[in-house]
């Protein structure tokens, strides 16, 4: 099945929206999608004008050879239908239908992911701020997510590695190439030290400018919050912050001099409602990430009953009504209430009232 997901993902004209339509119509059966006729694709909601180009490209893809290339590169194919697919990322409206992954992913610490982004050309102030805040977050146990670009991204990844922490890099190009080339060693170090490199783009995809806003939505989607250390008024880091806000994530900005071009971005974000921060503690407190190690230990031991495991998969940031939870889990309402009450005592679920629950 995975080889068909990989083959479909290699079709440039299958946008996340089109891919999602196909998965819904064909009940997440990638092999059935691949072998379906043009008429069936059209029934699934794929526009007629796009079908010819898609099917011409489809004929050029060798499913087995494409999958073999990924295996030789040590790439894991993670479809959105998999239970391992990050729950936070799945919640965004245009989540990538397929992630291509090198390294260890997902990991328990990824639940505490925080993105750190900023200018590609950092000032001395911006570099030091990025290091100090990332160090505090990493030492507290957060997973640092960024885009492996020059400047703030590279500093954030390297600081996390220096602290012995976990970091995840999201690419705006094919998973087979580290871009920019200057960060080749950094990318290799991320993999050697237990981190991961992720892309939604098939192998061979060039780092085109229009890929990076797409990359940025994954950075924001994977993270509980986004820290912007520096950035010009129209920088990529502000795009990430805007997406984070759109996804309901917290946005944090490091205030800077009104005379610094690199601080215009964070200062504007603060004007627009982002939380100004002067330390990692500000971020951790706002996200409720204090004592993360203890919280992770709790999460590792609470899913020791089938009922709790079911509810953990269903609960997210959006409120879930007991009736809906019952339909999805197959459990009776009374049983769900008992289990949720116990989970609330453990700090894993929260009762919002009106029989609505979220995951803490």
Secondary structure, DSSP 4 states (H G I P E B T S, - for coil): -HHHHHHHHT-TT--HHHHHHHHHHTTT-HHHHHH--HHHHHHTT--HHHHHHHHHHHHT--HHHHHHHHHHTTPEEEETTSTTS-HHHHTSTT--SEEEEEES-S-GGGGGEEEEE--SS--HHHHHHHHHHHHHHHHTTPEEEE---TTHHHHHHHHHHHTT--EEEE-SS-TTS-SSGGGHHHHHHHHHTT-EEEESSPTT----HHHHHHHHHHHHHH-SEEEE----TT-HHHHHHHHHHHTT-EEEEE---TT-GGGHHHHHHHHTTPEEESSHHHHHHHHT-TTHHHHHHHHHHH--SHHHHHHHHH--SS-EEHHHHHHHH---HHHHHHHHHHHHHTTSEEEEETTEEEE-
